Amino acid sequence: MGVISENKVREYIVPFLSVGKRGFKSKLCLTKVMLLILKRLKTGCQWRELSIKEYFDDGEVCWQTIYYYFNKWSQDGSFKQVWINLLQTNKQLIDLSTAQLDGSHTPSKRGGESVGYQGRKSCKTSNTLILSDNNGTPICVGEPQNGKQNDLFDINKIFRQMLEILEEAEVSLEGVFLNADPGFDSNSFKKNAAKK
């Protein structure tokens, strides 16, 4: 991920973020809040280590405020709406001559909601399914699961949710060849994928 311009965040992301409908209205520039969130996600720094002075005057905002917005938008579906808009706006760039499906176990050493012990990783992990286009660009990500589950755990439900996002973004999957590793070899999943 290169440098993200304020204009692109303002145009493609901010309109899809929820804002309060009644009562308190934020006086903060949500574009700058989003830039700080993206910076945190890119660098992996601690929330308290964000370079807030780069975007806001001293004392205007604290790291807890940035985290509040991140948590709020994560829970209320704002980021999902942003993703659907980005897919819809850029669907001409997606190469669906084939689609790739794979799972990724990510170490979660500090815990979390969907964490379980993964023997081959020798640590607690979360498992996430990722659907990519022919260029390897992720176009949809499933809900994280407990790391002790394999890729087929609840696969039909997760796959359906992923396809619903693509349908909402008006990305056609008709005639797409789905490529997945042997970990997805299940008659139930093959039948379900063939229907879609």
C-alpha positions in Angstrom: 0.0 0.0 0.0 1.6 3.3 -1.1 0.8 6.8 0.1 -3.0 7.3 0.2 -4.1 10.8 -0.7 -6.6 12.7 1.3 -8.6 13.3 -1.8 -9.0 9.5 -2.4 -10.0 8.9 1.2 -12.5 11.8 1.1 -14.0 10.5 -2.2 -14.0 6.7 -1.8 -14.1 6.0 2.0 -15.6 8.9 4.1 -19.0 9.0 2.4 -19.6 5.4 3.5 -18.6 5.8 7.2 -21.4 6.2 9.7 -21.9 9.5 11.5 -24.2 10.2 14.4 -27.8 11.0 13.3 -28.9 12.7 16.4 -27.2 14.7 19.2 -23.4 15.2 19.2 -21.9 15.9 15.8 -18.2 15.4 15.4 -16.1 18.5 14.6 -13.2 16.3 13.6 -12.1 15.9 10.0 -13.1 12.2 9.4 -10.6 12.1 6.4 -7.7 12.7 8.8 -9.1 10.2 11.3 -9.3 7.6 8.5 -5.8 8.4 7.4 -4.5 7.7 10.9 -6.4 4.4 11.0 -4.9 3.4 7.7 -1.5 4.3 8.9 -1.9 2.2 12.1 -3.1 -0.8 10.0 -0.2 -0.4 7.6 2.6 0.0 10.2 1.2 -2.2 13.0 2.2 0.4 15.5 0.4 0.7 18.8 -2.6 3.0 18.9 -0.8 5.2 21.4 2.2 5.6 19.1 0.2 7.1 16.2 1.7 10.4 14.9 -1.5 12.4 15.7 0.4 15.7 15.6 1.0 15.1 11.9 -2.8 15.5 11.2 -4.2 17.4 14.2 -3.2 20.3 16.4 -1.7 19.4 19.7 -4.3 18.5 22.2 -7.2 18.4 19.7 -7.3 14.6 19.5 -5.9 11.7 21.4 -5.2 8.2 20.3 -8.3 6.9 22.2 -10.5 9.0 19.8 -8.9 7.4 16.7 -9.4 4.0 18.2 -13.1 4.8 19.1 -13.8 5.6 15.4 -12.0 2.4 14.3 -14.0 0.3 16.7 -17.3 2.0 15.9 -16.8 1.6 12.1 -15.6 -2.0 12.5 -18.7 -2.9 14.4 -21.4 -1.0 12.5 -20.6 -2.3 9.0 -19.0 0.9 7.7 -15.9 -0.8 6.6 -17.9 -3.4 4.8 -19.8 -0.6 2.9 -16.5 1.0 2.0 -15.2 -2.3 0.6 -18.4 -2.9 -1.4 -18.2 0.6 -2.9 -14.5 0.1 -3.8 -15.3 -3.2 -5.5 -18.2 -1.7 -7.4 -16.3 1.4 -8.5 -13.3 -0.6 -9.6 -14.8 -3.9 -10.9 -13.4 -3.3 -14.3 -10.0 -3.9 -12.8 -10.9 -7.3 -11.4 -9.7 -10.3 -13.4 -12.2 -13.1 -12.8 -11.0 -15.5 -15.5 -10.2 -17.6 -12.4 -10.7 -17.0 -8.7 -8.4 -18.4 -5.9 -9.7 -19.4 -2.5 -7.4 -20.1 0.4 -7.2 -19.8 4.2 -4.7 -18.0 6.3 -3.8 -18.8 9.9 -2.6 -15.6 11.5 -0.8 -15.8 15.0 -2.8 -14.0 17.6 -0.4 -13.9 20.5 -2.4 -11.4 22.5 -5.8 -13.2 22.1 -8.9 -11.9 20.5 -12.5 -13.0 19.7 -11.8 -15.7 17.2 -8.6 -17.4 18.5 -7.7 -21.0 19.1 -4.6 -23.1 19.4 -3.1 -24.3 16.1 -0.7 -27.2 16.6 1.3 -26.7 13.4 1.9 -23.1 14.3 2.5 -23.8 18.0 0.5 -20.8 19.0 -3.0 -19.3 19.1 -4.2 -18.2 15.7 -7.2 -16.9 13.8 -8.2 -18.5 10.5 -9.5 -16.3 7.6 -10.7 -17.4 4.1 -9.6 -15.1 1.3 -11.0 -15.0 -2.3 -8.7 -13.5 -4.8 -8.9 -12.7 -8.5 -6.6 -14.2 -11.1 -4.0 -11.5 -10.3 -3.9 -12.4 -6.6 -5.8 -9.3 -5.6 -8.0 -10.1 -2.6 -11.6 -9.3 -3.5 -13.4 -10.8 -0.5 -12.5 -11.9 3.0 -14.5 -14.2 5.2 -15.2 -13.6 8.9 -12.3 -14.7 11.1 -12.7 -18.1 12.7 -11.2 -19.8 15.7 -7.6 -20.9 14.7 -8.2 -24.5 15.8 -10.7 -25.0 13.0 -9.7 -26.1 9.5 -10.5 -24.3 6.3 -13.7 -26.4 5.8 -15.3 -25.4 9.1 -18.6 -23.6 8.4 -17.3 -23.2 4.8 -20.8 -23.1 3.1 -22.0 -20.3 5.4 -18.8 -18.3 5.1 -18.6 -18.7 1.3 -22.3 -17.6 1.0 -21.5 -14.5 3.0 -18.5 -13.7 0.8 -20.6 -14.2 -2.4 -23.3 -11.9 -1.0 -20.8 -9.1 -0.7 -19.7 -9.6 -4.3 -23.3 -9.7 -5.4 -24.0 -6.5 -3.5 -21.0 -4.9 -5.3 -22.5 -6.2 -8.6 -19.5 -8.3 -9.4 -20.6 -11.2 -11.6 -19.3 -14.6 -10.8 -21.0 -16.4 -13.7 -18.6 -18.9 -15.4 -15.8 -18.2 -13.0 -13.4 -21.1 -12.4 -12.7 -21.5 -8.7 -9.3 -22.8 -7.7 -8.8 -24.0 -4.2 -6.2 -26.3 -2.5 -7.0 -29.8 -1.4 -8.0 -28.5 2.1 -11.3 -27.5 0.5 -12.0 -30.9 -1.0 -15.5 -31.6 0.2 -18.5 -32.8 -1.8 -20.8 -30.5 0.0 -18.6 -27.4 -0.7 -18.1 -28.4 -4.4 -21.8 -28.7 -4.9 -22.5 -25.4 -3.2 -19.8 -23.6 -5.2 -21.0 -25.2 -8.5 -24.5 -23.8 -7.9 -23.1 -20.3 -7.6 
